[in-house]
Amino acid sequence: MAELSERIIAAWHQAAADLNFTFTSPWHVLTLDHRRVTYLGRVHGFGGTQGTLIRLLHLGELSVYEEFDRDLHVAKLGERHASYDRLVFRGTLIEWGYSGPPSQRPTWMPAPR
């Protein structure tokens, strides 16, 4: 599992450099009951208004994308995102939707409807 996590993190760093967005890894969240939860990273500007947290998809989980709260979403990723493929990552980000400042929207991202 650690090896898969490392590969996913490396692929997102590569995607961020190539597709011109911000990715921070690791990312920590303090829960309401004061537990510290660590995610593989945070993709800024896509998904919720505060971005999308990424973590491993575990065997048997049905949902791969959900709202953490209305501002921050969670994507559960697996092998498909463990090596960088520009079309796959671009498609993922387009599916999540751009939520950052309009002036910073990447040129490859379709304009909002």
N, CA, C and O atoms as a GROMACS GRO file, in nm:
protein
  452
    1MET      N    1   0.080  -0.120   0.000
    1MET     CA    2   0.000   0.000   0.000
    1MET      C    3   0.085   0.127   0.000
    1MET      O    4   0.054   0.223  -0.070
    2ALA      N    5   0.192   0.126   0.078
    2ALA     CA    6   0.279   0.245   0.084
    2ALA      C    7   0.338   0.274  -0.053
    2ALA      O    8   0.348   0.390  -0.093
    3GLU      N    9   0.375   0.169  -0.124
    3GLU     CA   10   0.435   0.188  -0.257
    3GLU      C   11   0.333   0.249  -0.353
    3GLU      O   12   0.367   0.337  -0.431
    4LEU      N   13   0.209   0.204  -0.347
    4LEU     CA   14   0.104   0.259  -0.433
    4LEU      C   15   0.079   0.406  -0.396
    4LEU      O   16   0.064   0.490  -0.485
    5SER      N   17   0.076   0.436  -0.268
    5SER     CA   18   0.057   0.575  -0.223
    5SER      C   19   0.168   0.664  -0.278
    5SER      O   20   0.140   0.773  -0.328
    6GLU      N   21   0.291   0.618  -0.269
    6GLU     CA   22   0.405   0.696  -0.318
    6GLU      C   23   0.395   0.720  -0.468
    6GLU      O   24   0.426   0.829  -0.516
    7ARG      N   25   0.351   0.621  -0.542
    7ARG     CA   26   0.336   0.635  -0.687
    7ARG      C   27   0.225   0.734  -0.722
    7ARG      O   28   0.240   0.814  -0.814
    8ILE      N   29   0.115   0.729  -0.647
    8ILE     CA   30   0.005   0.823  -0.671
    8ILE      C   31   0.051   0.965  -0.642
    8ILE      O   32   0.023   1.056  -0.720
    9ILE      N   33   0.121   0.985  -0.531
    9ILE     CA   34   0.171   1.118  -0.495
    9ILE      C   35   0.266   1.170  -0.603
    9ILE      O   36   0.256   1.285  -0.645
   10ALA      N   37   0.358   1.086  -0.648
   10ALA     CA   38   0.453   1.127  -0.752
   10ALA      C   39   0.381   1.163  -0.881
   10ALA      O   40   0.417   1.260  -0.947
   11ALA      N   41   0.279   1.086  -0.917
   11ALA     CA   42   0.203   1.114  -1.040
   11ALA      C   43   0.129   1.248  -1.030
   11ALA      O   44   0.123   1.322  -1.128
   12TRP      N   45   0.074   1.279  -0.913
   12TRP     CA   46   0.004   1.407  -0.896
   12TRP      C   47   0.102   1.524  -0.897
   12TRP      O   48   0.068   1.632  -0.947
   13HIS      N   49   0.221   1.505  -0.843
   13HIS     CA   50   0.322   1.612  -0.852
   13HIS      C   51   0.358   1.637  -1.000
   13HIS      O   52   0.371   1.751  -1.042
   14GLN      N   53   0.373   1.530  -1.075
   14GLN     CA   54   0.404   1.542  -1.218
   14GLN      C   55   0.289   1.610  -1.292
   14GLN      O   56   0.311   1.695  -1.377
   15ALA      N   57   0.166   1.571  -1.259
   15ALA     CA   58   0.048   1.632  -1.323
   15ALA      C   59   0.042   1.782  -1.292
   15ALA      O   60   0.015   1.862  -1.381
   16ALA      N   61   0.067   1.818  -1.168
   16ALA     CA   62   0.062   1.959  -1.129
   16ALA      C   63   0.163   2.042  -1.207
   16ALA      O   64   0.134   2.153  -1.251
   17ALA      N   65   0.283   1.987  -1.224
   17ALA     CA   66   0.387   2.059  -1.299
   17ALA      C   67   0.349   2.072  -1.447
   17ALA      O   68   0.369   2.177  -1.507
   18ASP      N   69   0.294   1.965  -1.504
   18ASP     CA   70   0.261   1.965  -1.646
   18ASP      C   71   0.134   2.045  -1.676
   18ASP      O   72   0.128   2.117  -1.776
   19LEU      N   73   0.033   2.034  -1.590
   19LEU     CA   74  -0.097   2.094  -1.617
   19LEU      C   75  -0.118   2.227  -1.545
   19LEU      O   76  -0.225   2.287  -1.554
   20ASN      N   77  -0.017   2.273  -1.475
   20ASN     CA   78  -0.017   2.406  -1.414
   20ASN      C   79  -0.126   2.426  -1.308
   20ASN      O   80  -0.211   2.514  -1.321
   21PHE      N   81  -0.122   2.343  -1.204
   21PHE     CA   82  -0.209   2.362  -1.088
   21PHE      C   83  -0.128   2.330  -0.964
   21PHE      O   84  -0.015   2.282  -0.973
   22THR      N   85  -0.185   2.357  -0.847
   22THR     CA   86  -0.114   2.336  -0.721
   22THR      C   87  -0.158   2.206  -0.655
   22THR      O   88  -0.277   2.178  -0.642
   23PHE      N   89  -0.059   2.128  -0.614
   23PHE     CA   90  -0.082   2.003  -0.541
   23PHE      C   91   0.007   2.005  -0.418
   23PHE      O   92   0.128   2.028  -0.430
   24THR      N   93  -0.050   1.981  -0.301
   24THR     CA   94   0.024   1.980  -0.175
   24THR      C   95   0.015   1.841  -0.114
   24THR      O   96  -0.095   1.787  -0.099
   25SER      N   97   0.128   1.784  -0.078
   25SER     CA   98   0.130   1.651  -0.018
   25SER      C   99   0.236   1.644   0.091
   25SER      O  100   0.348   1.693   0.074
   26PRO      N  101   0.200   1.582   0.205
   26PRO     CA  102   0.068   1.532   0.243
   26PRO      C  103  -0.021   1.647   0.286
   26PRO      O  104   0.022   1.761   0.294
   27TRP      N  105  -0.148   1.614   0.315
   27TRP     CA  106  -0.243   1.714   0.364
   27TRP      C  107  -0.309   1.658   0.489
   27TRP      O  108  -0.356   1.544   0.490
   28HIS      N  109  -0.313   1.739   0.594
   28HIS     CA  110  -0.369   1.696   0.723
   28HIS      C  111  -0.497   1.772   0.752
   28HIS      O  112  -0.508   1.892   0.725
   29VAL      N  113  -0.595   1.701   0.807
   29VAL     CA  114  -0.723   1.759   0.845
   29VAL      C  115  -0.749   1.726   0.991
   29VAL      O  116  -0.730   1.612   1.034
   30LEU      N  117  -0.792   1.825   1.066
   30LEU     CA  118  -0.830   1.804   1.205
   30LEU      C  119  -0.982   1.784   1.207
   30LEU      O  120  -1.056   1.873   1.166
   31THR      N  121  -1.027   1.670   1.255
   31THR     CA  122  -1.170   1.639   1.257
   31THR      C  123  -1.238   1.710   1.374
   31THR      O  124  -1.172   1.764   1.462
   32LEU      N  125  -1.371   1.708   1.374
   32LEU     CA  126  -1.447   1.772   1.481
   32LEU      C  127  -1.416   1.712   1.618
   32LEU      O  128  -1.423   1.780   1.720
   33ASP      N  129  -1.380   1.583   1.619
   33ASP     CA  130  -1.344   1.520   1.747
   33ASP      C  131  -1.193   1.526   1.773
   33ASP      O  132  -1.139   1.447   1.851
   34HIS      N  133  -1.127   1.619   1.706
   34HIS     CA  134  -0.985   1.652   1.728
   34HIS      C  135  -0.887   1.541   1.689
   34HIS      O  136  -0.778   1.532   1.745
   35ARG      N  137  -0.927   1.458   1.594
   35ARG     CA  138  -0.833   1.360   1.540
   35ARG      C  139  -0.766   1.421   1.417
   35ARG      O  140  -0.829   1.495   1.342
   36ARG      N  141  -0.641   1.389   1.399
   36ARG     CA  142  -0.568   1.437   1.282
   36ARG      C  143  -0.569   1.325   1.177
   36ARG      O  144  -0.519   1.216   1.201
   37VAL      N  145  -0.626   1.355   1.062
   37VAL     CA  146  -0.635   1.259   0.952
   37VAL      C  147  -0.543   1.307   0.841
   37VAL      O  148  -0.547   1.423   0.802
   38THR      N  149  -0.459   1.216   0.791
   38THR     CA  150  -0.365   1.251   0.686
   38THR      C  151  -0.412   1.194   0.553
   38THR      O  152  -0.445   1.075   0.542
   39TYR      N  153  -0.416   1.280   0.452
   39TYR     CA  154  -0.450   1.240   0.316
   39TYR      C  155  -0.323   1.241   0.231
   39TYR      O  156  -0.224   1.303   0.268
   40LEU      N  157  -0.328   1.173   0.117
   40LEU     CA  158  -0.212   1.171   0.028
   40LEU      C  159  -0.179   1.312  -0.018
   40LEU      O  160  -0.062   1.346  -0.034
   41GLY      N  161  -0.282   1.393  -0.038
   41GLY     CA  162  -0.257   1.530  -0.082
   41GLY      C  163  -0.385   1.606  -0.106
   41GLY      O  164  -0.496   1.554  -0.092
   42ARG      N  165  -0.366   1.731  -0.144
   42ARG     CA  166  -0.478   1.820  -0.177
   42ARG      C  167  -0.453   1.879  -0.314
   42ARG      O  168  -0.347   1.936  -0.341
   43VAL      N  169  -0.552   1.866  -0.401
   43VAL     CA  170  -0.549   1.926  -0.534
   43VAL      C  171  -0.625   2.058  -0.520
   43VAL      O  172  -0.747   2.058  -0.501
   44HIS      N  173  -0.553   2.168  -0.531
   44HIS     CA  174  -0.613   2.300  -0.513
   44HIS      C  175  -0.684   2.343  -0.641
   44HIS      O  176  -0.635   2.319  -0.751
   45GLY      N  177  -0.801   2.406  -0.624
   45GLY     CA  178  -0.869   2.467  -0.738
   45GLY      C  179  -0.956   2.375  -0.820
   45GLY      O  180  -1.007   2.416  -0.925
   46PHE      N  181  -0.976   2.251  -0.776
   46PHE     CA  182  -1.062   2.158  -0.849
   46PHE      C  183  -1.151   2.085  -0.751
   46PHE      O  184  -1.108   2.047  -0.642
   47GLY      N  185  -1.278   2.066  -0.792
   47GLY     CA  186  -1.374   2.000  -0.703
   47GLY      C  187  -1.443   2.104  -0.618
   47GLY      O  188  -1.506   2.196  -0.670
   48GLY      N  189  -1.432   2.091  -0.486
   48GLY     CA  190  -1.492   2.188  -0.395
   48GLY      C  191  -1.419   2.321  -0.400
   48GLY      O  192  -1.310   2.330  -0.457
   49THR      N  193  -1.478   2.423  -0.342
   49THR     CA  194  -1.416   2.555  -0.346
   49THR      C  195  -1.280   2.555  -0.276
   49THR      O  196  -1.196   2.641  -0.304
   50GLN      N  197  -1.257   2.460  -0.185
   50GLN     CA  198  -1.128   2.447  -0.118
   50GLN      C  199  -1.044   2.334  -0.179
   50GLN      O  200  -0.938   2.300  -0.126
   51GLY      N  201  -1.091   2.278  -0.290
   51GLY     CA  202  -1.015   2.174  -0.359
   51GLY      C  203  -1.063   2.034  -0.328
   51GLY      O  204  -1.174   2.013  -0.278
   52THR      N  205  -0.977   1.938  -0.361
   52THR     CA  206  -1.009   1.796  -0.343
   52THR      C  207  -0.894   1.727  -0.271
   52THR      O  208  -0.778   1.742  -0.308
   53LEU      N  209  -0.930   1.652  -0.168
   53LEU     CA  210  -0.832   1.569  -0.098
   53LEU      C  211  -0.827   1.435  -0.168
   53LEU      O  212  -0.930   1.386  -0.216
   54ILE      N  213  -0.708   1.375  -0.175
   54ILE     CA  214  -0.698   1.243  -0.237
   54ILE      C  215  -0.649   1.141  -0.134
   54ILE      O  216  -0.567   1.171  -0.048
   55ARG      N  217  -0.703   1.021  -0.147
   55ARG     CA  218  -0.661   0.909  -0.064
   55ARG      C  219  -0.676   0.781  -0.144
   55ARG      O  220  -0.731   0.782  -0.254
   56LEU      N  221  -0.626   0.672  -0.090
   56LEU     CA  222  -0.634   0.544  -0.159
   56LEU      C  223  -0.776   0.491  -0.161
   56LEU      O  224  -0.851   0.504  -0.064
   57LEU      N  225  -0.813   0.431  -0.272
   57LEU     CA  226  -0.938   0.358  -0.284
   57LEU      C  227  -0.914   0.219  -0.228
   57LEU      O  228  -0.826   0.147  -0.276
   58HIS      N  229  -0.991   0.181  -0.128
   58HIS     CA  230  -0.974   0.049  -0.066
   58HIS      C  231  -1.069  -0.051  -0.131
   58HIS      O  232  -1.179  -0.015  -0.174
   59LEU      N  233  -1.026  -0.174  -0.138
   59LEU     CA  234  -1.104  -0.282  -0.197
   59LEU      C  235  -1.244  -0.286  -0.135
   59LEU      O  236  -1.259  -0.287  -0.013
   60GLY      N  237  -1.344  -0.288  -0.219
   60GLY     CA  238  -1.482  -0.298  -0.172
   60GLY      C  239  -1.553  -0.165  -0.158
   60GLY      O  240  -1.675  -0.163  -0.138
   61GLU      N  241  -1.482  -0.053  -0.167
   61GLU     CA  242  -1.548   0.077  -0.158
   61GLU      C  243  -1.622   0.106  -0.288
   61GLU      O  244  -1.571   0.078  -0.397
   62LEU      N  245  -1.741   0.159  -0.276
   62LEU     CA  246  -1.821   0.188  -0.394
   62LEU      C  247  -1.798   0.328  -0.448
   62LEU      O  248  -1.779   0.346  -0.568
   63SER      N  249  -1.800   0.426  -0.361
   63SER     CA  250  -1.788   0.564  -0.405
   63SER      C  251  -1.642   0.601  -0.424
   63SER      O  252  -1.559   0.571  -0.338
   64VAL      N  253  -1.610   0.665  -0.535
   64VAL     CA  254  -1.472   0.707  -0.556
   64VAL      C  255  -1.457   0.859  -0.545
   64VAL      O  256  -1.345   0.910  -0.545
   65TYR      N  257  -1.569   0.931  -0.534
   65TYR     CA  258  -1.562   1.076  -0.523
   65TYR      C  259  -1.679   1.121  -0.437
   65TYR      O  260  -1.793   1.085  -0.465
   66GLU      N  261  -1.651   1.199  -0.334
   66GLU     CA  262  -1.758   1.241  -0.244
   66GLU      C  263  -1.726   1.378  -0.185
   66GLU      O  264  -1.612   1.424  -0.191
   67GLU      N  265  -1.827   1.439  -0.130
   67GLU     CA  266  -1.807   1.566  -0.061
   67GLU      C  267  -1.761   1.538   0.081
   67GLU      O  268  -1.823   1.459   0.152
   68PHE      N  269  -1.652   1.602   0.121
   68PHE     CA  270  -1.606   1.598   0.259
   68PHE      C  271  -1.695   1.694   0.337
   68PHE      O  272  -1.748   1.662   0.443
   69ASP      N  273  -1.708   1.810   0.283
   69ASP     CA  274  -1.809   1.908   0.320
   69ASP      C  275  -1.836   1.985   0.192
   69ASP      O  276  -1.783   1.948   0.087
   70ARG      N  277  -1.916   2.088   0.197
   70ARG     CA  278  -1.952   2.152   0.069
   70ARG      C  279  -1.835   2.223   0.003
   70ARG      O  280  -1.842   2.255  -0.116
   71ASP      N  281  -1.729   2.248   0.077
   71ASP     CA  282  -1.615   2.320   0.021
   71ASP      C  283  -1.496   2.231  -0.015
   71ASP      O  284  -1.409   2.272  -0.091
   72LEU      N  285  -1.494   2.111   0.039
   72LEU     CA  286  -1.378   2.023   0.022
   72LEU      C  287  -1.427   1.884  -0.013
   72LEU      O  288  -1.506   1.825   0.060
   73HIS      N  289  -1.381   1.832  -0.124
   73HIS     CA  290  -1.423   1.700  -0.168
   73HIS      C  291  -1.311   1.599  -0.146
   73HIS      O  292  -1.196   1.636  -0.123
   74VAL      N  293  -1.346   1.471  -0.152
   74VAL     CA  294  -1.248   1.363  -0.136
   74VAL      C  295  -1.257   1.271  -0.257
   74VAL      O  296  -1.366   1.229  -0.295
   75ALA      N  297  -1.141   1.241  -0.317
   75ALA     CA  298  -1.134   1.145  -0.427
   75ALA      C  299  -1.054   1.026  -0.379
   75ALA      O  300  -0.945   1.040  -0.324
   76LYS      N  301  -1.110   0.908  -0.399
   76LYS     CA  302  -1.044   0.783  -0.361
   76LYS      C  303  -0.983   0.725  -0.489
   76LYS      O  304  -1.055   0.687  -0.581
   77LEU      N  305  -0.852   0.719  -0.493
   77LEU     CA  306  -0.782   0.683  -0.616
   77LEU      C  307  -0.706   0.551  -0.601
   77LEU      O  308  -0.669   0.510  -0.491
   78GLY      N  309  -0.685   0.487  -0.716
   78GLY     CA  310  -0.613   0.361  -0.718
   78GLY      C  311  -0.509   0.359  -0.828
   78GLY      O  312  -0.449   0.461  -0.863
   79GLU      N  313  -0.489   0.242  -0.881
   79GLU     CA  314  -0.383   0.215  -0.980
   79GLU      C  315  -0.390   0.309  -1.101
   79GLU      O  316  -0.287   0.345  -1.156
   80ARG      N  317  -0.509   0.347  -1.142
   80ARG     CA  318  -0.525   0.433  -1.262
   80ARG      C  319  -0.451   0.566  -1.247
   80ARG      O  320  -0.408   0.625  -1.346
   81HIS      N  321  -0.436   0.613  -1.123
   81HIS     CA  322  -0.369   0.740  -1.098
   81HIS      C  323  -0.230   0.722  -1.036
   81HIS      O  324  -0.176   0.814  -0.975
   82ALA      N  325  -0.173   0.602  -1.052
   82ALA     CA  326  -0.042   0.573  -0.993
   82ALA      C  327   0.073   0.599  -1.088
   82ALA      O  328   0.189   0.589  -1.049
   83SER      N  329   0.043   0.633  -1.212
   83SER     CA  330   0.146   0.678  -1.306
   83SER      C  331   0.083   0.788  -1.390
   83SER      O  332  -0.036   0.784  -1.421
   84TYR      N  333   0.164   0.886  -1.425
   84TYR     CA  334   0.109   1.003  -1.492
   84TYR      C  335   0.079   0.977  -1.638
   84TYR      O  336   0.166   0.937  -1.716
   85ASP      N  337  -0.046   1.000  -1.674
   85ASP     CA  338  -0.094   0.998  -1.812
   85ASP      C  339  -0.173   1.128  -1.829
   85ASP      O  340  -0.277   1.147  -1.766
   86ARG      N  341  -0.123   1.216  -1.912
   86ARG     CA  342  -0.181   1.349  -1.926
   86ARG      C  343  -0.331   1.345  -1.954
   86ARG      O  344  -0.406   1.421  -1.895
   87LEU      N  345  -0.375   1.257  -2.043
   87LEU     CA  346  -0.517   1.252  -2.078
   87LEU      C  347  -0.602   1.204  -1.961
   87LEU      O  348  -0.712   1.256  -1.939
   88VAL      N  349  -0.554   1.107  -1.886
   88VAL     CA  350  -0.628   1.056  -1.771
   88VAL      C  351  -0.641   1.164  -1.664
   88VAL      O  352  -0.751   1.188  -1.613
   89PHE      N  353  -0.530   1.229  -1.630
   89PHE     CA  354  -0.534   1.330  -1.525
   89PHE      C  355  -0.614   1.453  -1.567
   89PHE      O  356  -0.690   1.509  -1.488
   90ARG      N  357  -0.598   1.493  -1.690
   90ARG     CA  358  -0.676   1.606  -1.741
   90ARG      C  359  -0.824   1.574  -1.737
   90ARG      O  360  -0.905   1.657  -1.696
   91GLY      N  361  -0.860   1.454  -1.778
   91GLY     CA  362  -1.000   1.410  -1.774
   91GLY      C  363  -1.054   1.408  -1.632
   91GLY      O  364  -1.168   1.447  -1.608
   92THR      N  365  -0.974   1.362  -1.538
   92THR     CA  366  -1.014   1.360  -1.397
   92THR      C  367  -1.043   1.501  -1.348
   92THR      O  368  -1.145   1.526  -1.285
   93LEU      N  369  -0.952   1.593  -1.378
   93LEU     CA  370  -0.968   1.732  -1.332
   93LEU      C  371  -1.088   1.799  -1.399
   93LEU      O  372  -1.160   1.876  -1.334
   94ILE      N  373  -1.110   1.771  -1.526
   94ILE     CA  374  -1.227   1.827  -1.595
   94ILE      C  375  -1.355   1.773  -1.531
   94ILE      O  376  -1.452   1.846  -1.512
   95GLU      N  377  -1.356   1.644  -1.498
   95GLU     CA  378  -1.472   1.582  -1.432
   95GLU      C  379  -1.499   1.647  -1.296
   95GLU      O  380  -1.614   1.672  -1.262
   96TRP      N  381  -1.394   1.674  -1.220
   96TRP     CA  382  -1.412   1.737  -1.089
   96TRP      C  383  -1.460   1.881  -1.103
   96TRP      O  384  -1.535   1.930  -1.020
   97GLY      N  385  -1.417   1.948  -1.208
   97GLY     CA  386  -1.454   2.087  -1.232
   97GLY      C  387  -1.356   2.184  -1.168
   97GLY      O  388  -1.301   2.158  -1.061
   98TYR      N  389  -1.334   2.294  -1.235
   98TYR     CA  390  -1.244   2.398  -1.183
   98TYR      C  391  -1.320   2.485  -1.085
   98TYR      O  392  -1.431   2.530  -1.114
   99SER      N  393  -1.261   2.510  -0.968
   99SER     CA  394  -1.327   2.590  -0.864
   99SER      C  395  -1.240   2.705  -0.815
   99SER      O  396  -1.276   2.773  -0.719
  100GLY      N  397  -1.127   2.726  -0.879
  100GLY     CA  398  -1.037   2.832  -0.837
  100GLY      C  399  -1.073   2.966  -0.898
  100GLY      O  400  -1.177   2.980  -0.963
  101PRO      N  401  -0.987   3.065  -0.876
  101PRO     CA  402  -1.011   3.198  -0.932
  101PRO      C  403  -1.014   3.192  -1.086
  101PRO      O  404  -0.930   3.127  -1.147
  102PRO      N  405  -1.110   3.260  -1.148
  102PRO     CA  406  -1.120   3.259  -1.294
  102PRO      C  407  -0.989   3.298  -1.363
  102PRO      O  408  -0.955   3.243  -1.468
  103SER      N  409  -0.915   3.392  -1.305
  103SER     CA  410  -0.790   3.438  -1.366
  103SER      C  411  -0.681   3.332  -1.366
  103SER      O  412  -0.582   3.344  -1.438
  104GLN      N  413  -0.697   3.227  -1.285
  104GLN     CA  414  -0.596   3.121  -1.276
  104GLN      C  415  -0.641   2.991  -1.340
  104GLN      O  416  -0.572   2.889  -1.330
  105ARG      N  417  -0.757   2.992  -1.406
  105ARG     CA  418  -0.806   2.870  -1.472
  105ARG      C  419  -0.706   2.828  -1.580
  105ARG      O  420  -0.673   2.909  -1.667
  106PRO      N  421  -0.658   2.704  -1.576
  106PRO     CA  422  -0.564   2.658  -1.679
  106PRO      C  423  -0.626   2.670  -1.819
  106PRO      O  424  -0.746   2.652  -1.837
  107THR      N  425  -0.543   2.699  -1.916
  107THR     CA  426  -0.593   2.719  -2.053
  107THR      C  427  -0.655   2.593  -2.112
  107THR      O  428  -0.740   2.603  -2.200
  108TRP      N  429  -0.615   2.475  -2.066
  108TRP     CA  430  -0.670   2.350  -2.117
  108TRP      C  431  -0.808   2.317  -2.058
  108TRP      O  432  -0.878   2.228  -2.106
  109MET      N  433  -0.844   2.390  -1.952
  109MET     CA  434  -0.972   2.363  -1.883
  109MET      C  435  -1.085   2.431  -1.959
  109MET      O  436  -1.077   2.550  -1.987
  110PRO      N  437  -1.191   2.356  -1.994
  110PRO     CA  438  -1.304   2.417  -2.065
  110PRO      C  439  -1.364   2.532  -1.982
  110PRO      O  440  -1.367   2.527  -1.859
  111ALA      N  441  -1.412   2.634  -2.052
  111ALA     CA  442  -1.475   2.747  -1.985
  111ALA      C  443  -1.605   2.702  -1.920
  111ALA      O  444  -1.672   2.612  -1.971
  112PRO      N  445  -1.639   2.764  -1.807
  112PRO     CA  446  -1.766   2.726  -1.742
  112PRO      C  447  -1.887   2.758  -1.830
  112PRO      O  448  -1.884   2.850  -1.912
  113ARG      N  449  -1.991   2.681  -1.812
  113ARG     CA  450  -2.113   2.701  -1.891
  113ARG      C  451  -2.201   2.804  -1.829
  113ARG      O  452  -2.308   2.835  -1.882
   0.00000   0.00000   0.00000
